[in-house]
Amino acid sequence: MLLTSKNMKDSFPKLEAFFKYANIGMLAIDRNGKITAINPFALNKFGFNEFELLYKSIETLIPIRFLHNHPILTDSFSKNVQNISIDTEIELYGLKKDGTEFPVKVSLSNYYAKGEQFTIAFIDDSSVNTNAKAEIVRLNEGLEATVKQRTRDLQETLQQIELYRDQLKAALSFQKAILDNAGAMIIATDKKGKLKLFNPEAAYNLGYTQEEVVNICTPILYHNLSEIEKKRVSLLGEFGICIKDDFEVLVEKAKRNIHEEEQYTFIRKNGAPLPVLLTISAIRDVIGEITGFMCIAIDISERKKAEEDLHESLKKEKELGELKSRFVSMASHEFRTPLSTILSSAYLIEKYILTTDQPKRDKHLQRIFSSVNLLTNILNDFLSLGKIEEGKILVRSSSFNIQELMISIAGDMKNTLKKHQKVRCFHEGDPIVFMDNSLLKHIIMNLLSNASKFSFDKSWIEIKTVNSEKQVVVSVKDYGMGISVDDQKHLMERFFRGINASNIQGTGLGLHIVSKYAELMNGRVECKSELEKGTEFIVVFDKVSIS
């Protein structure tokens, strides 16, 4: 008996649904290379109608240059008496009715009907599946052992049941070839939604065994309920009907013979999401009554991941562009004043040639030193920000005397403070701590520099360190202009400048860098401030985290 589209439709309505609605090309070939059945997907892909191809040679669909070594035309596959699946490795092309060629991927499988051997060819347009090629190869390799074992089991069973009709043998073989080699999740239900078929691909992707779900559950088991609710609302707007049953929401369009490929998120047994493209079709008997539904789902997680990666890259590129733009604007503004100061002071020093002009020279030299220090600090801020963004800052902890470090920093920065400003250092507890000396020094220098800039001449700045049993706390306190409550919410943001600091030079990066350095050391930054009364920045490090 030849398995044609017509007699398959008459005898096997469920298989006909597989054959008719599968989104992959399928055709059956007899031992003479004649096409005995071809599904609508393949007809559409090659541009023929069914009557133009039935009982025609398979050579009709193969370019002349491939006829000598095409797998479908060689004897090696037809001589293999086992019912196995072969996934070709060579580059193949199909030939459309209009003469154009397109790259294809072909999977082959044998089956028998009434003692006669047939070949089933699965044909997929590889020009639209390049992103999924590696995944399909991996899945086919993983399924190969299972296919072989199950094929052996099937052969043993068929040998024991000699009275089975040849038609049933052909149906089982054909069904298995489709289910095990289609590269998609194929799931069938009865008309009320109870699962009747759950192919190996579905079991592999969703994590459920067939025994756990077949005749027990409905597809709602692995569907995202929020997506079903959106679908319910969509159907209300499209058809003016409110469907209460969740399964009926899924199959409403299939019942209306509307076959759409829609994106859903399946939920695996372990709770992980699985994005898929899903097509649902109604299975009908010979008189057109619905007996069940067929669901074919394709895993698109790799494509989704690629889209998310692209979105994240575009987001980072946008942030980088904004950062560069703000850097250029900030650098242009902040570099202009110190450079102008250096230029004018150097010019004036050249004019002071008398010995009595030494005080004037000293004054301008100090202005040059101050401007150079300012430029150095700005460049250091930008360099530090770049290293933080690139993840190049590493924490290297060691034991050192924190009290001596604070005194050393105060001494080093004495010449950068405003006129007559003084620094007082206080310490409580054991002076020996285990932290990153370099990062802590940078944090204190930045806070001390800010305290000086935003305080008045002749004011005090206090540095206090406390080494307790559980924490190391470092604070820098000034008695300057203070920070408003609204501004305190944004202090750690890049380039942020307080509303009362617009006339004071700075990049707005210092506190952002301090917060990032503190995070790297598992610390946190707190701020206490009141306008016109001063500001205290407190950095708290948990000893468990830093030891």
C-alpha positions in Angstrom: 0.0 0.0 0.0 1.3 3.4 -0.9 1.0 6.1 1.8 -0.4 9.1 0.0 -1.9 12.3 1.3 -5.4 11.0 0.6 -5.3 7.6 2.1 -3.5 8.9 5.2 -6.2 11.5 5.7 -8.9 8.8 5.4 -7.2 6.3 7.7 -5.2 8.3 10.1 -6.8 11.7 10.9 -4.5 12.3 13.8 -1.4 11.6 11.6 -2.9 13.8 8.9 -2.9 16.7 11.4 0.8 16.1 12.0 1.4 15.9 8.3 -0.8 18.9 7.3 0.1 21.4 10.0 3.7 20.7 10.7 6.0 23.7 10.1 8.6 21.5 8.4 8.6 20.0 4.9 7.8 16.2 4.8 7.5 13.8 1.9 7.5 10.0 1.4 9.5 8.3 -1.3 9.2 4.6 -2.5 12.2 2.4 -3.4 12.1 3.7 -7.0 12.5 7.3 -5.9 8.9 8.3 -6.6 7.2 10.8 -4.3 4.1 9.1 -2.8 3.2 11.9 -0.3 4.1 15.5 0.3 2.7 17.9 3.0 1.4 21.5 2.4 4.5 23.1 4.0 6.8 21.4 1.5 4.5 22.2 -1.5 4.5 25.8 -0.5 8.3 25.9 0.0 9.0 24.3 -3.5 6.2 26.2 -5.3 4.3 23.1 -6.6 0.8 21.8 -6.1 0.2 18.2 -4.9 -0.8 16.9 -8.4 2.4 18.2 -10.0 4.6 16.1 -7.7 2.8 12.9 -6.6 4.4 9.9 -8.2 7.1 12.1 -9.8 10.8 11.4 -9.3 12.5 13.0 -6.3 15.0 14.4 -8.8 12.4 17.0 -9.7 13.2 18.8 -6.4 17.1 18.4 -6.6 19.5 20.7 -8.6 21.2 18.7 -11.4 24.7 19.4 -9.9 23.7 17.4 -6.7 22.1 14.4 -8.4 25.2 12.2 -8.3 25.7 12.2 -4.5 22.4 13.4 -3.0 21.5 11.2 0.1 18.0 10.6 -1.0 19.3 9.2 -4.3 22.0 6.9 -3.0 21.6 3.3 -2.2 23.3 3.5 1.2 20.2 4.6 3.1 17.7 2.3 1.4 19.9 -0.8 2.1 19.8 -0.1 5.8 17.1 -2.5 7.1 16.9 -0.7 10.5 14.3 2.0 11.1 16.8 4.8 11.9 17.0 8.5 11.4 19.9 10.0 9.4 20.9 13.6 9.6 22.9 14.6 6.6 26.2 16.4 7.1 26.9 17.7 3.5 25.6 21.0 2.1 22.3 20.4 0.3 20.1 22.5 -1.9 16.5 22.2 -3.1 15.1 23.2 -6.5 11.9 25.3 -6.6 9.4 25.1 -9.5 10.7 28.5 -10.8 14.2 27.1 -11.0 15.7 28.9 -8.0 17.7 27.0 -5.5 17.7 27.3 -1.7 19.8 25.7 1.0 18.0 22.9 2.9 18.6 20.5 5.8 17.4 17.0 5.1 16.6 14.2 7.7 15.8 10.7 6.4 14.0 7.8 8.0 12.8 4.4 6.7 9.4 2.7 7.3 7.6 -0.3 5.9 4.0 -0.8 4.7 2.8 -4.2 3.5 6.4 -5.4 3.3 7.4 -2.5 1.0 10.1 -0.1 2.2 9.5 3.7 2.0 11.7 6.7 2.9 10.4 9.7 4.8 12.3 12.9 4.1 12.1 15.9 6.5 13.1 19.1 4.6 13.9 22.3 6.4 14.9 25.6 4.8 18.3 26.2 6.5 18.5 29.8 5.2 16.0 30.8 7.9 17.3 28.4 10.6 21.0 29.3 10.8 20.7 30.7 14.3 19.1 27.4 15.4 21.5 25.1 13.5 23.9 24.4 16.4 21.0 23.8 18.8 19.3 21.3 16.4 22.6 19.4 15.9 23.1 19.2 19.7 19.5 17.9 20.2 19.7 15.4 17.4 23.0 14.0 18.8 21.5 13.8 22.3 18.4 12.0 20.9 20.4 9.6 18.7 20.9 7.0 21.5 17.3 7.3 22.6 16.0 6.9 19.0 18.1 3.8 18.5 17.0 2.2 21.8 13.4 3.0 21.2 13.6 1.7 17.7 15.0 -1.6 18.9 12.2 -1.8 21.5 9.6 -1.1 18.8 11.1 -3.8 16.5 11.0 -6.4 19.3 7.3 -5.5 20.0 6.4 -5.6 16.3 8.0 -9.1 16.1 6.0 -10.4 19.0 2.7 -9.1 17.7 2.6 -10.9 14.3 -1.2 -10.4 13.9 -0.9 -6.6 13.8 -2.2 -5.2 10.5 0.4 -3.8 8.1 -1.5 -0.5 8.2 -0.8 -0.2 11.9 2.9 -1.0 11.5 3.2 1.8 8.9 1.3 4.2 11.2 3.5 3.5 14.2 6.7 3.9 12.1 5.5 7.1 10.5 4.4 8.6 13.8 7.7 7.7 15.5 9.7 9.3 12.7 7.8 12.5 13.1 7.8 12.6 16.9 11.4 11.7 17.5 13.0 13.7 14.7 10.9 16.8 14.1 13.2 19.0 16.4 10.1 20.5 18.0 7.9 19.9 21.0 4.8 18.0 19.8 1.9 17.8 22.2 -1.6 16.5 21.6 -4.7 16.7 23.7 -8.3 15.4 23.6 -11.0 17.9 23.0 -11.3 18.8 26.7 -7.5 19.4 27.0 -6.2 16.3 28.7 -2.7 15.4 27.4 -2.6 12.4 25.1 0.8 12.8 23.4 4.0 14.3 24.9 6.9 13.7 22.6 10.6 13.3 23.8 11.4 16.8 22.8 8.7 18.2 25.0 9.8 15.9 27.9 13.4 17.0 27.5 12.6 20.8 27.4 9.9 20.9 30.1 11.4 18.3 32.5 8.2 16.2 32.8 8.1 12.5 31.9 5.3 11.2 29.8 4.1 9.1 32.7 3.7 12.3 34.8 1.5 14.2 32.3 -0.2 11.9 29.7 -3.9 11.3 30.6 -3.4 13.3 33.8 -2.7 17.0 33.0 -3.6 19.7 30.6 -1.3 22.2 28.8 -2.1 24.7 31.5 0.4 22.8 33.7 3.3 24.5 31.9 1.7 27.7 30.6 2.2 31.2 32.2 -1.2 32.1 33.6 -0.6 35.9 33.1 -0.1 35.3 29.4 -3.3 33.3 29.2 -5.1 36.2 30.9 -3.7 38.6 28.3 -4.9 36.2 25.6 -8.4 36.1 27.2 -8.6 39.9 27.0 -7.4 39.8 23.4 -10.1 37.4 22.4 -12.7 39.6 24.1 -11.6 42.5 21.9 -11.3 40.5 18.7 -14.4 38.3 18.9 -16.5 39.9 21.6 -16.5 36.7 23.7 -15.4 36.2 27.3 -13.9 32.7 27.8 -13.6 31.5 31.4 -11.8 28.2 30.9 -8.0 28.6 30.5 -7.6 25.8 28.1 -10.4 27.1 25.9 -8.6 30.4 25.7 -5.6 28.7 24.2 -7.5 26.7 21.6 -10.3 29.2 20.6 -8.6 30.3 17.4 -7.7 26.7 16.5 -11.4 25.8 16.8 -12.0 28.6 14.3 -9.4 27.1 11.9 -7.1 30.1 12.6 -3.5 28.8 12.7 -1.2 31.5 14.2 2.4 31.2 15.4 2.4 33.0 18.7 5.0 33.6 21.3 4.5 32.1 24.8 6.6 31.5 27.9 6.4 27.8 29.1 7.3 27.1 32.7 9.6 24.1 33.2 9.1 21.6 36.0 12.0 23.3 37.9 10.3 26.7 37.5 12.6 28.1 34.8 11.0 30.0 31.9 11.2 28.7 28.3 10.3 31.1 25.5 8.6 29.3 22.6 6.8 29.9 19.3 3.6 27.9 19.5 1.2 26.8 16.8 -2.1 25.1 17.9 -4.3 23.2 15.4 -7.6 21.3 15.8 -7.7 17.6 15.1 -10.9 16.7 13.3 -12.5 13.4 12.4 -13.8 12.4 8.9 -17.0 14.4 9.4 -15.2 17.5 10.6 -15.9 17.2 14.4 -13.1 18.2 16.7 -11.5 15.3 18.5 -8.5 17.0 20.0 -5.8 19.6 19.5 -2.2 19.4 18.3 0.4 21.8 19.7 3.8 22.3 18.0 6.3 24.5 20.0 9.8 25.6 19.0 12.4 26.7 21.6 13.5 30.3 20.9 15.5 30.8 24.1 18.7 31.3 22.2 17.1 33.9 20.0 15.6 35.6 23.0 19.0 35.6 24.7 20.5 37.2 21.6 17.9 39.9 21.6 18.4 40.6 25.3 22.2 40.7 24.8 21.7 43.1 21.9 19.4 45.3 24.0 21.9 45.3 26.9 24.7 46.2 24.5 22.7 49.1 23.1 21.9 50.3 26.6 25.5 50.2 27.6 26.5 51.9 24.4 24.0 54.7 25.0 25.2 55.1 28.6 28.8 55.2 27.3 27.8 57.9 24.7 26.2 60.0 27.4 29.2 59.5 29.7 31.6 60.6 26.9 29.4 63.6 26.1 29.3 64.7 29.8 33.0 64.1 30.1 33.8 66.4 27.1 31.5 69.1 28.5 32.9 68.7 32.1 36.5 68.6 31.0 36.0 71.6 28.8 34.5 73.6 31.7 36.8 72.4 34.5 40.1 72.5 32.6 39.6 76.0 31.3 39.9 77.9 34.7 43.1 76.2 36.1 44.8 76.3 32.7 44.0 80.0 32.4 45.4 80.5 35.9 48.6 78.7 35.1 49.0 80.6 31.9 48.4 84.0 33.4 50.6 83.3 36.5 53.5 82.0 34.3 53.2 85.2 32.2 53.3 87.4 35.3 56.2 85.5 36.9 58.2 86.3 33.7 57.6 90.0 34.3 58.8 89.9 38.0 62.6 90.2 37.5 63.6 92.1 40.6 64.6 90.5 43.9 62.0 92.6 45.6 59.3 90.8 43.4 59.9 87.4 45.1 56.7 87.6 47.2 54.8 88.2 44.0 56.5 85.3 42.3 55.7 83.0 45.3 52.1 84.0 45.1 51.8 83.0 41.5 53.8 79.9 41.9 51.4 78.8 44.6 48.5 79.5 42.2 50.2 77.3 39.6 50.8 74.5 42.1 47.1 74.7 43.2 45.9 74.6 39.6 48.1 71.7 38.7 46.8 69.8 41.8 43.3 70.5 40.7 43.9 69.2 37.2 45.6 66.2 38.6 42.6 65.5 40.8 40.2 65.9 37.9 42.2 63.4 35.7 42.5 61.0 38.6 38.7 61.1 39.1 38.1 60.3 35.4 40.8 57.5 35.4 39.3 56.0 38.6 35.8 56.1 37.1 37.0 54.3 33.9 38.7 51.6 35.9 35.5 51.1 38.0 33.3 50.9 34.9 35.7 48.3 33.3 35.9 46.2 36.6 39.6 46.7 36.9 39.7 47.7 40.5 40.8 44.8 42.8 40.6 44.7 46.6 43.9 43.8 48.2 43.6 43.7 52.0 46.5 43.8 54.4 47.1 44.8 58.1 48.1 48.4 58.8 47.8 51.2 61.4 44.7 53.2 60.5 45.5 56.0 63.0 48.9 56.6 61.4 47.3 56.5 57.9 44.9 59.3 58.8 47.6 61.5 60.3 49.7 60.9 57.2 46.9 61.9 54.8 46.2 65.0 56.8 49.8 66.0 56.6 50.1 65.3 52.8 47.0 67.4 52.1 47.9 70.3 54.3 49.1 72.5 51.4 45.9 71.9 49.4 43.5 73.1 52.2 42.1 76.6 52.3 43.9 79.3 54.2 44.2 78.6 57.9 42.0 75.4 57.7 43.1 72.7 60.1 42.5 69.0 60.4 42.0 67.1 63.7 42.3 63.3 63.8 40.7 61.1 66.5 40.8 57.3 66.9 39.1 54.8 69.2 40.1 51.1 69.6 42.9 49.0 68.3 44.8 51.0 65.5 45.6 47.8 63.5 43.0 46.9 60.9 42.8 44.5 57.9 41.6 46.4 54.9 42.7 47.7 51.5 45.1 50.5 52.4 45.1 52.1 48.9 41.3 52.2 48.4 40.7 53.5 52.0 43.3 56.3 51.4 41.6 57.3 48.2 38.2 57.5 50.0 39.6 59.7 52.9 41.5 62.0 50.5 38.4 62.5 48.4 36.2 63.2 51.5 38.9 65.5 53.0 39.2 67.4 49.7 35.4 67.9 49.6 35.3 69.0 53.2 38.0 71.7 52.5 36.3 73.0 49.3 32.8 73.3 50.9 34.1 74.9 54.2 35.2 78.4 55.1 38.7 79.7 55.8 40.0 79.1 59.3 37.5 76.3 59.9 38.2 72.8 61.4 37.9 69.5 59.7 37.7 66.3 61.8 38.7 62.8 60.8 37.5 60.1 63.2 38.2 56.4 63.0 36.7 53.7 65.3 37.8 50.0 65.3 35.2 48.1 67.3 34.6 44.4 67.6 32.3 44.1 64.6 33.0 47.2 62.5 35.5 49.8 61.3 33.9 53.2 61.0 35.6 56.2 59.3 34.1 59.7 59.2 35.1 63.1 57.9 33.2 66.1 59.3 33.3 69.8 58.3 31.5 72.9 59.5 30.8 74.4 56.1 27.9 75.2 53.9 26.1 71.9 54.2 23.9 70.0 51.8 20.2 70.3 51.3 17.9 67.3 52.0 16.9 67.1 48.3 20.5 67.1 47.1 21.5 64.4 49.6 19.3 61.9 47.6 21.6 62.2 44.6 25.1 62.7 46.1 26.4 59.3 44.9 25.3 59.8 41.2 27.9 60.5 38.5 28.4 64.2 37.7 25.9 65.4 40.3 26.6 68.8 41.8 24.7 70.3 44.7 22.6 73.4 44.0 24.8 75.4 46.4 28.0 74.1 44.8 27.6 75.4 41.3 30.3 78.1 41.8 32.8 75.7 43.3 35.1 73.8 40.9 34.6 70.0 40.7 33.6 67.1 38.5 30.8 65.7 40.5 32.6 62.3 40.4 34.3 62.3 43.8 31.4 60.9 45.9 30.4 58.5 43.2 33.9 57.0 43.2 33.9 56.9 47.1 30.6 55.0 47.0 32.0 52.5 44.4 35.2 52.0 46.3 33.2 51.4 49.5 31.0 48.8 47.8 34.1 47.0 46.6 35.2 46.7 50.2 31.7 45.7 51.3 31.1 49.0 53.0 28.4 51.7 52.8 28.4 55.5 52.8 26.1 57.6 55.0 25.7 61.4 55.0 24.5 63.7 57.8 24.2 67.3 56.8 22.4 70.5 57.5 22.6 73.7 55.5 25.1 76.3 56.9 26.0 73.9 59.8 28.3 71.4 58.1 28.4 67.9 56.7 29.6 64.5 58.0 30.3 61.5 55.7 30.4 58.2 57.5 31.8 55.0 55.8 31.0 51.8 57.7 32.8 48.5 57.0 31.6 45.3 58.5 34.5 43.3 59.9 33.1 40.0 58.8 33.1 41.2 55.3 36.6 42.6 55.2 38.5 40.0 57.3 
